[in-house]
Amino acid sequence: MDHECARLLPAVCAVLADPRQPVADDTCLEKLLDWFKTVTEAESSLLLLQENPCLLELLSHVPTLQDVSAGVLSFSLRLAGIFAAQEDCFQYLQVELLPGLFGAAGPLSRAVWAVPTVRSGWIQGLRSLAQHPSALHFLADHGAVDTVFSLQGDASLFVASAAGQLLVHILALSMGGRAEGHTCPQGDDWPTCAQKIVGHIEESLCSTDTSRVTQALNVLTTTFGRCQSPWTEVLWEQLSPLVARLLERDPVPAPHPLVDLLLCVARSPVLGSSDLGPWEMTAQALSRLGPTQAGPLALGVLKLHLCPQALRTQAFGVLLQPLACVLKATTQAPGLPGLLDGTSEDSVVADALLSSKSSCVGLLCRTLAHLEELQPLPQHPSPWPQVPLLRAVVTILRLCDGSAVPASSVGGCLCGTLAGCVRVQRAALDFLGTLSQGMGPQEQVTQVFAILLEYLERPDSSPMVLKKAFQATLRWLLSSARTPGCSGLGPHAVLFLPELFPVLQKRLCSPCWEVRDSALEFLTQLSRHWGGQADFRHVLLESEVPELTQQLLQDPESYVRASAVTAMGELSSRGLHATPTSPEQPEVQQSLLPEFLHILSADSEGFPRRAVMQVFTEWLRGGHADVARDTERFMATVLQVVSRDLDWEVRAQGLELALVFLGQTLGQPGPHCPYTVTLPKAAPPSPLTEVLGALCRVRLFEFAFRALFDCDRPVAQKSCDLLLFLRDKTAPYGSPWEAGGSPDSASVEAALQRWQAGEQGQPLGDLEPEAMLATLRSIDLEGLRGTLAQGSDHVEKSPQSLLRDMLATVGILQENQADCY
């Protein structure tokens, strides 16, 4: 601890020990605890207490106060635990101090114990304290373990959870000396504290109180998740029969914690590979639990890398049951080969689907989400039932839009339940997009595109459902293009696009801005993937989509304008901006550059301006005709506009644009620069004088130097990296000019000093390259980068600042020395 903190600490302790003083807020107390943790990790806690007796006085005095605040008492409990974590300090404190804080004579017997903060502080203090064998004797002698048992059922979920975590920690500490032995003693030979905890778990597992069963299962799950020592195998052998008996009850108590425990045991490297593995119990749980609880268990089993094949087959069957029920309810076919032909559990699943709308919707959404998560995994079931799953998802989508034909009373009920259900539509479209990785027979793929087109055409589709439909459509189009023997658009896509674009036109004219935005994003993706394909270009240019997209540059919603900028930028890059300059020359397209520059300088919202800068950066990187025609004029105009922008992200994107320009002029940035961009192969560098002249003409130096003192740190950091790159690239050419050796360089440095002081108004004017280069080499860019990396609050984060703030709050510091956050 440094001298200044040691000087301030007695006054802070006096404030905390005085109930008449306004107590610092909880945030300050948390920061103070963090600081003490840092100090005790580097120093001896015992020495710290001996050198700062005010700390011991605080911990001794606070428990005796009748009107102590709950926050200060909780702080004292946790602080005592931090100090007692070191065994020599624990021995020093345990005689008088610790019993008064954690024993029966402490807060447990007082009215303040009713405050959850105090109970939480008591638990966290014990958690910090219990780091060595001496602490176990203390816990046993003062009945702390029994108190932790009672806190497992605390009304505060935070306290109850912390109590369970503490039990696991105490159990692991008790067994710590037995973790490395070749043989592990049976439970009867375990330490007293461990036997007591295990006995409590056994009683809880046998209880008829579901909350106690839940507590026991949670403790076991945490134990097997954290501890991988041989003694856990003995613990599972002892308790697994009691866990198995839970499955014999009707209904099964605490099904969700039980599923968590079974999966945790299955994942354990100690238990999952042993003869005592949970496979038989897991199989029993899959057959006993309801569909809502069995689904997560089935998914967890299928995600395991090592698992009996019979159990995997059973788990996959459980996961597919809701979809099999849907197919059975909507088809006249006698069987469902490849999915499920009908099982004894069908009635249970049907009951779950029909019991209520919320139950039906929840079960289907979870099933679809589980299958979506499972499909990309390398350990997913093989063969994968692609065809039945596609049938099931398309059927669900038809049930939601009312076009399905029910084949039974169950199907009729499902039609009414799922009609217009947005949640199920979203989940089904997500899974349908995932299934595009597997394709399917031509007839079925045609059905997929048909249902997607129906959803895109439906006037009553919600904006989110439409967004999901666009995403799924894109994935199926991409998948179609990847079919063997296909070099461009797939055969399905070629037939689908002429039907798609009239729908896309309507969506671009939608009164709902979210729909217009989704349609523009979809168009951008289509153009990015197939802008060079003749079939796509023909269909796009035959439609009104390019004209409608350009009109949306004036949309009243800023998100839509931003998406329109991105879409038009992509279309223009591909030569798909079908606005001729004159009827006599239809092949010559009108430049979008003036319109984009107007948006950059005049749009009141930041999103469209950011989008313009991203498009300009891509245009420069890709050699767009509008930029390549006069690159210097383009750069000068854009940098001039961006330098005045109030949005820091626009200014940062301006530096990205400048970096691309530098890369094309001087060569690509080295790997040291965090803002490295992928550039086309640069032409051989021009002579240095010519290059620097170009940089001065576009005023890149002035733009970067201004950004170096930007009030937004990310902009300043990016400018610093850009100037470092520029300095490194020009260094090999020698230094024909001495730094500060001309009147111009002196005026530049004077302007930089004014800018650093906040006077940003005066421009540099037209200066010679040598002055700019001399100034660049005179600035300590490495030091500035280090300063910027520290953050703006590194001073306020110091412990001295924290202690001063706490004292200033109660007026002990006569001067106004509090830091302003």
C-alpha positions in Angstrom: 0.0 0.0 0.0 1.5 3.4 -1.0 2.0 6.2 1.5 -0.9 8.4 0.3 -3.4 5.6 0.7 -2.1 4.7 4.1 -2.5 8.4 5.1 -6.1 8.6 3.9 -7.2 5.2 5.2 -7.8 6.0 8.9 -10.2 8.8 8.0 -12.1 6.5 5.6 -12.4 3.8 8.3 -13.6 6.4 10.8 -16.4 7.4 8.4 -17.4 3.8 7.8 -17.5 3.1 11.6 -19.6 6.2 12.3 -23.3 5.5 11.8 -24.0 9.3 11.9 -22.0 9.9 8.7 -23.6 9.5 5.3 -22.2 6.2 4.0 -20.6 6.0 0.6 -22.7 4.3 -2.1 -22.4 0.6 -2.8 -20.3 1.2 -5.9 -17.6 2.9 -3.8 -17.6 0.0 -1.3 -17.3 -2.5 -4.1 -14.4 -0.6 -5.6 -12.8 -0.5 -2.1 -13.1 -4.3 -1.8 -11.6 -4.8 -5.2 -8.6 -2.6 -4.2 -8.1 -4.6 -0.9 -8.2 -7.9 -3.0 -5.5 -6.5 -5.2 -3.4 -5.4 -2.2 -3.7 -8.7 -0.4 -2.7 -10.6 -3.5 0.6 -8.7 -3.5 1.2 -8.3 0.2 0.8 -10.1 3.5 -2.6 -9.5 5.0 -1.3 -9.9 8.5 1.4 -7.2 7.9 -1.3 -5.0 6.3 -3.4 -5.2 9.4 -0.5 -4.6 11.7 0.7 -1.5 9.8 -2.9 -0.1 9.5 -4.6 -0.7 12.9 -7.6 1.3 11.7 -8.7 -1.7 9.7 -8.8 -4.0 12.7 -10.6 -1.3 14.7 -13.2 -1.0 11.9 -13.8 -4.7 11.8 -14.1 -5.0 15.5 -16.3 -1.9 16.0 -18.9 -2.4 13.1 -20.5 -5.6 14.5 -21.2 -3.9 17.8 -23.1 -1.0 16.4 -26.8 -1.1 17.0 -27.8 1.1 14.0 -25.1 0.1 11.6 -26.1 0.3 7.9 -26.6 -3.0 6.1 -24.1 -1.9 3.4 -21.3 -1.2 5.8 -21.9 -4.4 7.7 -21.8 -6.5 4.5 -18.6 -4.7 3.5 -17.0 -5.5 6.8 -18.0 -9.2 6.5 -16.5 -9.5 3.1 -13.4 -7.5 4.0 -12.7 -9.8 7.0 -13.0 -12.8 4.6 -10.5 -11.3 2.2 -7.9 -10.8 5.1 -8.6 -14.3 6.6 -8.0 -16.0 3.3 -4.3 -16.1 4.2 -3.8 -18.7 7.0 -1.5 -16.7 9.2 -3.9 -13.8 9.2 -6.8 -16.2 9.9 -4.9 -17.5 13.0 -4.5 -13.9 14.1 -8.2 -13.0 13.7 -10.0 -16.2 14.7 -9.8 -15.8 18.5 -11.9 -12.7 18.9 -12.8 -11.0 15.6 -14.1 -13.8 13.3 -16.6 -15.3 15.8 -18.1 -11.9 16.3 -18.6 -11.6 12.5 -19.5 -15.1 11.4 -20.5 -16.9 14.6 -23.8 -17.1 16.4 -23.0 -14.0 18.4 -22.6 -12.0 15.2 -25.1 -10.6 12.7 -27.1 -13.9 12.6 -28.8 -13.0 15.9 -29.6 -9.4 15.0 -32.5 -7.6 13.2 -30.1 -6.5 10.4 -29.9 -10.2 9.4 -33.2 -9.7 7.7 -31.6 -7.6 5.0 -30.5 -9.7 2.0 -27.3 -7.6 1.6 -26.1 -8.7 5.0 -26.8 -12.4 4.4 -25.0 -12.1 1.0 -22.0 -10.4 2.6 -21.8 -13.1 5.3 -21.8 -15.9 2.6 -19.2 -14.0 0.4 -17.0 -13.4 3.5 -17.0 -17.1 4.3 -16.3 -18.0 0.7 -13.2 -15.8 0.8 -12.2 -17.1 4.2 -12.5 -20.8 3.4 -9.2 -21.3 1.6 -7.2 -23.5 4.1 -7.8 -26.4 6.5 -8.0 -24.2 9.5 -11.1 -22.6 8.1 -12.9 -25.9 8.1 -12.5 -26.3 11.9 -13.8 -22.8 12.3 -16.9 -23.5 10.2 -17.6 -26.7 12.2 -17.1 -25.1 15.6 -19.4 -22.2 14.9 -22.2 -24.0 13.1 -21.7 -22.1 9.9 -22.5 -25.1 7.7 -25.9 -25.4 9.2 -26.6 -21.8 8.6 -25.6 -22.3 4.9 -28.0 -25.2 4.7 -30.9 -22.9 5.8 -29.8 -20.1 3.4 -30.2 -22.5 0.4 -33.9 -21.8 0.7 -33.5 -18.1 1.2 -36.2 -15.8 -0.3 -33.5 -13.9 -2.1 -32.4 -15.9 -5.2 -29.0 -14.3 -5.0 -28.5 -15.4 -1.4 -29.8 -18.9 -2.1 -27.6 -19.3 -5.2 -24.5 -18.1 -3.3 -25.3 -20.5 -0.4 -25.3 -23.5 -2.8 -22.0 -22.3 -4.4 -20.5 -22.0 -0.9 -21.5 -25.6 0.0 -19.7 -26.9 -3.1 -16.6 -24.9 -2.2 -16.6 -26.2 1.3 -17.1 -29.8 0.1 -14.2 -29.4 -2.4 -12.0 -27.9 0.2 -12.7 -30.8 2.6 -11.8 -33.3 0.0 -8.8 -31.3 -1.4 -6.1 -33.5 0.2 -7.6 -36.6 -1.4 -7.6 -35.3 -5.0 -4.3 -36.8 -6.0 -4.3 -40.2 -4.3 -4.4 -43.5 -6.3 -7.3 -44.7 -4.2 -10.2 -42.7 -2.9 -11.8 -43.7 0.4 -15.4 -44.6 0.6 -17.9 -42.0 1.9 -17.7 -43.4 5.5 -14.0 -42.4 5.7 -14.5 -38.8 4.4 -13.8 -35.8 6.6 -16.6 -34.8 9.0 -17.5 -31.6 7.2 -17.8 -33.5 3.8 -19.9 -36.2 5.4 -22.3 -33.6 6.9 -22.8 -31.9 3.5 -23.3 -35.3 1.7 -25.8 -36.3 4.4 -27.7 -33.1 3.9 -27.9 -33.7 0.1 -29.2 -37.3 0.8 -31.9 -36.0 3.0 -32.9 -33.3 0.5 -33.0 -35.9 -2.4 -35.4 -38.0 -0.3 -37.6 -35.0 0.6 -41.1 -34.5 -0.7 -40.4 -30.8 -0.9 -39.5 -30.0 -4.5 -37.5 -26.9 -3.5 -35.2 -29.0 -1.3 -34.8 -31.5 -4.2 -33.9 -28.6 -6.5 -31.3 -27.3 -4.0 -29.7 -30.8 -3.8 -29.6 -31.3 -7.6 -28.1 -27.8 -8.1 -25.3 -28.5 -5.6 -24.5 -31.8 -7.3 -24.5 -30.2 -10.7 -22.1 -27.5 -9.6 -19.9 -30.1 -7.8 -19.5 -32.4 -10.8 -19.0 -29.4 -13.1 -16.2 -27.9 -11.1 -14.5 -30.9 -9.5 -12.8 -33.6 -11.6 -11.1 -35.5 -8.8 -11.6 -39.3 -8.1 -13.7 -38.6 -5.0 -16.5 -37.3 -7.3 -16.9 -40.9 -8.6 -17.4 -42.2 -5.1 -19.9 -39.4 -4.5 -21.9 -40.2 -7.6 -21.9 -43.9 -6.8 -23.3 -43.1 -3.4 -26.0 -40.7 -4.5 -27.0 -41.9 -8.0 -29.6 -44.4 -6.6 -31.4 -41.6 -4.9 -31.3 -39.5 -8.1 -32.7 -42.5 -10.0 -35.6 -42.8 -7.5 -36.7 -39.3 -8.5 -37.6 -40.7 -11.9 -40.0 -43.2 -10.2 -42.1 -40.4 -8.7 -45.2 -39.1 -10.5 -44.7 -36.3 -11.5 -40.9 -36.2 -11.6 -39.8 -33.5 -9.2 -37.5 -30.7 -10.3 -37.2 -31.9 -13.9 -35.1 -29.0 -15.2 -32.4 -29.3 -12.5 -32.4 -33.1 -13.0 -31.7 -32.7 -16.7 -28.9 -30.3 -15.9 -27.4 -32.8 -13.5 -27.6 -35.8 -15.9 -25.9 -33.8 -18.7 -23.2 -32.5 -16.3 -22.4 -36.1 -15.2 -22.3 -37.2 -18.8 -19.8 -34.5 -19.7 -17.6 -35.2 -16.7 -14.3 -36.8 -17.8 -14.3 -38.8 -14.5 -17.9 -40.0 -14.6 -18.9 -40.0 -18.2 -16.3 -42.6 -19.1 -16.7 -44.8 -16.0 -18.9 -47.9 -15.5 -21.1 -45.7 -13.3 -21.9 -43.4 -16.2 -25.4 -41.9 -16.3 -26.5 -43.6 -19.5 -29.1 -46.0 -18.1 -30.6 -43.2 -15.9 -30.6 -40.8 -18.9 -32.5 -43.3 -21.0 -35.0 -43.7 -18.3 -35.3 -39.9 -18.0 -35.9 -39.5 -21.7 -38.9 -41.9 -21.4 -40.3 -40.5 -18.2 -40.0 -36.7 -18.7 -42.5 -34.7 -20.6 -41.7 -33.3 -24.0 -40.8 -29.9 -22.6 -38.2 -31.3 -20.3 -37.0 -34.2 -22.5 -36.2 -32.0 -25.4 -33.2 -30.2 -23.8 -32.0 -33.5 -22.4 -32.2 -35.1 -25.9 -30.3 -32.2 -27.4 -27.6 -32.4 -24.7 -27.2 -36.1 -25.3 -26.8 -35.7 -29.1 -24.2 -33.0 -28.6 -22.0 -35.4 -26.6 -18.9 -36.7 -28.4 -18.9 -40.0 -26.6 -22.3 -41.6 -26.0 -23.9 -45.1 -26.5 -25.5 -45.3 -30.0 -28.7 -46.7 -28.6 -29.1 -43.7 -26.3 -28.4 -41.3 -29.3 -31.1 -43.0 -31.3 -33.5 -42.7 -28.5 -32.7 -39.0 -27.9 -33.1 -38.2 -31.6 -36.5 -39.9 -31.6 -37.6 -37.8 -28.6 -36.4 -34.6 -30.3 -38.4 -35.5 -33.5 -41.6 -36.5 -31.8 -43.3 -33.0 -32.0 -42.6 -32.8 -35.7 -43.8 -36.3 -36.3 -47.0 -35.5 -34.6 -47.5 -32.5 -36.9 -46.9 -34.6 -40.0 -49.2 -37.3 -38.8 -52.0 -34.7 -38.2 -51.7 -33.2 -41.7 -51.2 -36.2 -44.0 -53.2 -39.2 -45.1 -50.1 -41.4 -45.5 -50.1 -44.4 -43.2 -46.4 -44.0 -42.0 -43.7 -41.5 -41.9 -40.6 -43.3 -43.1 -37.3 -41.6 -42.1 -38.7 -39.6 -39.2 -41.0 -41.6 -36.8 -43.7 -44.1 -37.8 -45.7 -43.3 -34.6 -44.7 -44.3 -31.1 -46.3 -44.8 -27.8 -45.3 -41.3 -26.8 -47.3 -39.7 -29.6 -50.3 -39.3 -27.3 -48.2 -37.5 -24.8 -46.8 -35.1 -27.4 -50.2 -34.5 -28.9 -51.5 -33.7 -25.4 -48.7 -31.2 -25.0 -49.4 -29.6 -28.4 -53.2 -29.4 -27.7 -53.3 -28.5 -24.1 -52.9 -24.8 -24.7 -51.7 -22.3 -27.3 -48.7 -21.3 -25.2 -47.7 -25.0 -24.6 -48.0 -25.8 -28.4 -46.1 -22.7 -29.5 -43.4 -23.2 -26.9 -42.9 -26.9 -27.7 -42.6 -26.3 -31.4 -40.3 -23.3 -31.1 -38.0 -25.2 -28.7 -37.9 -28.3 -31.0 -37.1 -26.2 -34.1 -34.4 -24.3 -32.2 -32.9 -27.5 -30.9 -32.7 -29.1 -34.4 -31.3 -25.8 -35.8 -28.5 -26.0 -33.2 -27.9 -29.6 -33.8 -27.8 -29.7 -37.7 -24.4 -28.0 -38.2 -22.6 -30.0 -35.6 -20.2 -32.7 -36.8 -21.7 -35.2 -34.3 -25.3 -34.7 -35.5 -27.2 -38.0 -36.3 -26.3 -39.7 -39.5 -28.1 -40.3 -41.8 -29.8 -36.9 -41.3 -33.5 -37.1 -42.1 -33.4 -34.1 -44.5 -36.5 -35.0 -46.5 -38.9 -35.6 -43.6 -37.6 -32.5 -41.8 -38.2 -30.3 -44.8 -41.7 -31.7 -45.1 -42.3 -31.0 -41.4 -41.1 -27.4 -41.6 -43.0 -26.6 -44.7 -46.1 -28.1 -43.1 -45.6 -25.9 -40.0 -45.4 -22.8 -42.1 -48.5 -23.8 -44.0 -50.3 -24.4 -40.7 -49.3 -20.9 -39.7 -50.6 -19.3 -42.9 -53.8 -21.4 -43.0 -53.0 -23.3 -46.2 -52.4 -26.7 -44.6 -55.0 -29.4 -45.0 -55.6 -31.2 -41.7 -56.1 -35.0 -41.8 -57.4 -35.4 -38.2 -59.0 -33.5 -35.4 -55.4 -32.9 -34.1 -54.6 -31.2 -37.4 -57.7 -29.1 -37.2 -56.8 -28.0 -33.7 -53.2 -27.2 -34.8 -54.5 -25.0 -37.7 -56.5 -22.9 -35.3 -53.7 -22.7 -32.7 -50.9 -21.8 -35.1 -52.7 -19.5 -37.5 -50.8 -16.3 -37.7 -48.3 -17.2 -34.9 -45.3 -15.0 -35.4 -43.0 -16.9 -33.0 -43.5 -20.3 -34.7 -43.1 -18.7 -38.2 -39.8 -17.1 -37.1 -38.5 -20.3 -35.6 -39.6 -22.4 -38.7 -38.0 -20.0 -41.1 -34.7 -20.0 -39.2 -34.6 -23.8 -39.2 -35.6 -23.8 -42.9 -32.6 -21.6 -43.7 -30.4 -24.0 -41.7 -31.7 -27.0 -43.7 -30.5 -25.3 -46.9 -27.1 -26.9 -46.1 -28.5 -30.3 -47.0 -30.8 -29.4 -50.0 -33.1 -32.3 -51.0 -35.0 -33.8 -54.0 -35.8 -31.4 -56.8 -39.6 -31.6 -56.1 -39.1 -30.7 -52.4 -36.7 -27.8 -53.1 -39.4 -26.4 -55.4 -41.9 -26.6 -52.6 -39.4 -24.8 -50.3 -39.0 -21.9 -52.8 -42.8 -21.9 -53.2 -43.5 -21.5 -49.5 -40.8 -18.8 -49.2 -42.3 -16.9 -52.1 -45.8 -17.2 -50.4 -44.4 -15.7 -47.2 -42.7 -12.9 -49.1 -45.9 -12.1 -50.9 -48.3 -12.3 -48.0 -49.6 -8.8 -47.2 -50.2 -9.6 -43.5 -46.7 -11.0 -42.8 -45.1 -9.2 -39.9 -41.8 -7.3 -40.5 -39.8 -9.8 -38.5 -41.3 -12.7 -40.3 -40.5 -11.1 -43.7 -36.9 -10.4 -42.5 -36.6 -14.1 -41.6 -38.1 -15.1 -45.0 -35.6 -12.9 -46.8 -32.7 -14.5 -44.9 -34.0 -18.1 -45.5 -34.5 -17.3 -49.2 -30.9 -16.0 -49.6 -29.5 -19.1 -47.9 -31.5 -21.4 -50.3 -30.4 -19.4 -53.3 -26.8 -19.7 -52.2 -27.2 -23.4 -51.6 -28.8 -23.9 -55.0 -25.8 -22.2 -56.6 -23.4 -24.7 -54.9 -25.0 -27.8 -56.5 -22.6 -30.0 -58.4 -22.0 -28.8 -62.0 -23.4 -25.3 -61.3 -21.0 -22.4 -62.0 -23.5 -19.5 -61.5 -27.1 -19.3 -60.4 -28.6 -22.7 -59.7 -31.5 -24.0 -61.8 -34.0 -23.3 -59.1 -32.7 -19.8 -58.7 -33.0 -19.1 -62.4 -36.7 -20.0 -62.3 -37.3 -18.3 -59.0 -35.8 -14.9 -59.7 -38.4 -13.7 -62.2 -41.1 -14.4 -59.5 -39.0 -12.8 -56.8 -38.3 -9.4 -58.2 -42.0 -8.3 -58.5 -42.4 -9.2 -54.9 -39.2 -7.3 -54.0 -40.5 -4.2 -55.8 -43.7 -4.3 -53.7 -41.7 -4.6 -50.5 -39.5 -1.6 -51.4 -42.7 0.4 -51.5 -44.1 -0.9 -48.2 -45.5 1.6 -45.8 -43.6 -0.1 -43.0 -40.0 1.1 -42.8 -38.7 -2.2 -41.3 -40.0 -4.0 -44.5 -38.3 -1.5 -46.8 -35.1 -1.8 -44.8 -35.1 -5.7 -44.9 -35.8 -5.6 -48.7 -32.8 -3.3 -49.3 -30.5 -5.5 -47.2 -31.7 -8.5 -49.2 -31.1 -6.7 -52.5 -27.6 -5.8 -51.4 -26.8 -9.4 -50.6 -28.2 -10.6 -53.9 -26.1 -8.1 -55.8 -23.0 -8.9 -53.9 -23.3 -12.6 -54.7 -24.6 -12.5 -58.3 -24.1 -9.0 -59.6 -21.8 -10.5 -62.3 -24.2 -13.2 -63.4 -26.0 -12.5 -66.7 -29.3 -14.1 -65.7 -29.4 -12.0 -62.5 -28.4 -8.8 -64.2 -31.1 -9.3 -66.9 -33.9 -9.8 -64.3 -32.8 -7.0 -62.2 -32.4 -4.4 -65.0 -35.8 -5.5 -66.4 -37.4 -4.6 -63.1 -38.0 -1.3 -61.4 -35.9 -2.2 -58.4 -32.9 0.0 -59.2 -35.1 3.1 -59.6 -37.1 2.4 -56.5 -33.9 1.8 -54.5 -32.5 5.2 -55.6 -35.8 6.9 -54.6 -35.3 5.4 -51.1 -32.2 7.6 -50.7 -34.8 10.2 -49.8 -36.7 8.0 -47.4 -38.0 9.7 -44.2 -36.5 6.9 -42.1 -32.7 7.2 -41.5 -32.2 3.4 -41.3 -33.8 3.0 -44.7 -31.7 5.8 -46.2 -28.6 4.1 -44.9 -29.6 0.7 -46.4 -30.4 2.4 -49.7 -27.0 4.0 -49.8 -25.4 0.6 -49.2 -27.6 -1.0 -51.9 -27.0 1.7 -54.5 -23.3 1.6 -53.8 -23.2 -2.1 -54.4 -25.4 -1.8 -57.6 -23.2 1.0 -58.9 -20.0 -1.1 -58.3 -21.5 -3.9 -60.4 -22.7 -1.6 -63.2 -26.3 -2.2 -62.3 -27.3 1.4 -61.6 -29.8 1.7 -64.4 -30.2 5.5 -64.6 -28.9 6.7 -68.0 -27.5 10.1 -68.4 -29.6 10.6 -71.6 -32.0 8.6 -73.7 -29.5 8.7 -76.6 -26.8 6.9 -74.5 -28.7 4.4 -72.3 -25.5 2.4 -71.6 -23.8 5.4 -69.8 -25.0 5.6 -66.2 -25.5 8.8 -64.2 -22.9 9.2 -61.4 -24.1 8.7 -57.9 -21.1 10.6 -56.5 -22.8 14.0 -56.2 -25.9 12.6 -54.6 -23.8 10.6 -52.0 -21.7 13.8 -51.3 -24.9 15.7 -50.7 -26.1 13.0 -48.2 -22.7 13.1 -46.5 -22.8 16.8 -46.0 -26.5 17.4 -45.5 -28.2 14.4 -43.9 -29.2 15.1 -40.4 -28.8 11.5 -39.2 -25.5 9.6 -38.7 -26.5 6.3 -40.2 -26.8 7.4 -43.8 -23.6 9.4 -43.5 -21.7 6.4 -42.1 -23.1 4.3 -44.9 -21.8 6.8 -47.5 -18.3 6.6 -46.0 -18.4 2.8 -46.1 -19.4 2.9 -49.8 -16.7 5.4 -50.6 -14.1 3.3 -48.9 -15.2 0.2 -50.9 -15.3 2.3 -54.1 -11.7 3.5 -53.6 -10.5 0.0 -52.7 -12.2 -1.5 -55.7 -11.3 1.2 -58.3 -14.8 2.5 -58.9 -15.0 4.6 -62.1 -16.4 7.7 -60.3 -13.4 7.6 -57.9 -10.7 6.6 -60.4 -11.7 9.4 -62.7 -10.1 12.0 -60.4 -9.0 10.3 -57.2 -7.3 13.4 -55.7 -10.3 15.6 -56.2 -12.5 12.9 -54.7 -10.3 12.5 -51.6 -10.0 16.3 -51.1 -13.8 16.8 -51.3 -14.6 13.9 -49.0 -12.0 14.7 -46.3 -13.1 18.3 -46.2 -16.7 17.3 -45.5 -15.8 14.5 -43.1 -13.5 16.8 -41.0 -16.6 18.9 -40.1 -18.8 15.9 -39.2 -20.1 15.7 -35.6 -20.4 11.9 -35.7 -17.1 10.3 -34.5 -17.8 7.1 -36.5 -18.0 9.2 -39.7 -14.6 10.8 -38.9 -13.1 7.4 -38.0 -14.4 6.0 -41.4 -12.7 9.0 -43.0 -9.4 7.9 -41.5 -10.1 4.4 -42.9 -10.6 5.9 -46.3 -7.4 7.9 -45.9 -5.5 4.7 -45.0 -6.8 2.9 -48.1 -5.6 5.9 -50.2 -2.2 5.8 -48.4 -2.0 2.0 -49.0 -2.5 2.5 -52.7 0.0 5.3 -52.9 2.8 4.0 -50.6 2.0 0.3 -50.2 -0.1 -1.8 -47.8 0.1 -1.1 -44.1 2.3 -3.5 -42.1 0.9 -6.1 -39.6 1.6 -3.8 -36.7 -1.3 -1.6 -37.6 -4.6 -2.7 -36.1 -6.5 -0.9 -38.9 -4.9 -2.9 -41.7 -7.2 -3.2 -44.7 -7.2 -5.6 -47.6 -6.0 -3.7 -50.7 -5.4 -4.5 -54.3 -1.8 -4.9 -55.2 -0.3 -1.4 -55.2 1.5 0.0 -58.1 5.3 0.7 -57.7 5.6 3.7 -55.4 6.0 7.1 -56.9 8.9 9.4 -55.9 8.5 10.7 -52.4 8.1 14.3 -53.4 5.3 13.5 -55.8 3.5 11.3 -53.2 3.8 13.9 -50.5 2.6 16.5 -52.9 -0.5 14.5 -53.5 -1.1 14.1 -49.8 -0.9 17.8 -49.3 -3.2 18.6 -52.2 -5.9 16.4 -50.8 -5.2 17.9 -47.3 -4.7 14.4 -45.8 -2.0 15.7 -43.4 -4.3 18.4 -42.0 -7.2 15.9 -41.7 -5.0 13.4 -39.8 -3.4 16.0 -37.6 -6.8 17.4 -36.6 -8.0 13.9 -35.8 -5.0 13.3 -33.7 -6.4 15.7 -31.1 -10.0 14.6 -31.6 -12.2 14.6 -28.4 -13.3 11.0 -29.2 -10.5 8.6 -28.3 -11.1 6.0 -31.1 -10.7 8.7 -33.7 -7.4 9.9 -32.2 -6.1 6.3 -31.9 -6.9 5.6 -35.5 -5.2 8.8 -36.6 -2.2 8.0 -34.5 -1.9 4.6 -36.2 -2.3 6.1 -39.7 0.4 8.7 -39.0 2.7 6.0 -37.7 2.2 4.0 -40.9 2.9 7.1 -43.0 6.0 7.9 -41.0 7.3 4.3 -41.3 6.6 4.3 -45.0 8.5 7.6 -45.7 11.5 6.8 -43.3 13.4 4.6 -45.9 13.6 7.6 -48.3 15.8 9.5 -45.9 15.2 12.9 -44.4 16.1 15.7 -46.9 14.5 18.3 -44.6 15.4 19.0 -41.0 12.5 18.9 -38.5 11.5 22.4 -37.6 13.9 23.8 -40.1 11.5 26.0 -42.0 9.0 28.7 -41.2 6.2 26.5 -42.6 7.0 23.7 -40.2 7.1 26.1 -37.2 3.6 27.4 -38.2 2.3 23.8 -38.5 3.6 23.0 -35.0 2.1 26.2 -33.6 -1.3 25.2 -35.2 -1.0 21.7 -33.7 -0.5 23.2 -30.3 -3.6 25.4 -30.7 -5.6 22.3 -31.8 -4.4 20.4 -28.8 -5.6 23.2 -26.6 -9.0 23.0 -28.2 -8.8 25.7 -30.8 -9.8 23.8 -33.9 -11.0 26.6 -36.1 -7.9 27.8 -38.0 -6.9 25.7 -41.0 -3.3 25.1 -42.0 -3.6 26.4 -45.5 -1.4 25.5 -48.4 1.9 24.2 -47.1 4.9 22.5 -48.7 5.4 18.7 -48.3 8.7 19.2 -46.5 7.0 21.1 -43.7 4.4 18.4 -43.2 7.1 15.6 -43.2 9.2 17.5 -40.7 6.3 18.0 -38.4 5.3 14.4 -38.7 8.8 13.3 -37.6 8.8 15.7 -34.7 5.7 14.3 -33.0 6.1 11.6 -30.4 3.5 9.3 -31.9 4.5 6.3 -29.8 4.1 8.2 -26.6 0.8 9.6 -27.8 -0.4 6.1 -28.7 0.5 4.9 -25.2 -1.4 7.8 -23.6 -4.5 7.1 -25.7 -4.4 3.4 -24.7 -4.6 4.3 -21.1 -8.2 5.5 -21.3 -9.6 8.8 -20.1 -10.4 7.6 -16.6 -7.1 6.0 -15.5 -6.6 8.7 -13.0 -10.1 8.4 -11.5 -9.6 4.6 -11.2 -6.7 5.0 -8.7 -7.3 4.0 -5.1 -6.2 7.5 -3.9 -9.0 9.0 -6.0 -11.5 6.6 -4.5 -10.5 7.3 -0.9 -10.6 11.1 -1.6 -14.1 10.8 -3.1 -15.4 8.9 -0.1 -13.9 11.6 2.3 -15.2 14.4 0.1 -18.7 13.0 0.3 -18.8 13.6 4.1 -17.0 16.9 3.9 -13.8 15.8 5.6 -11.6 17.2 2.8 -11.8 21.0 3.2 -11.0 21.6 -0.5 -13.1 20.3 -3.4 -10.8 17.4 -4.2 -13.4 14.9 -5.4 -13.0 13.5 -8.8 -15.8 14.0 -11.3 -16.8 10.9 -13.0 
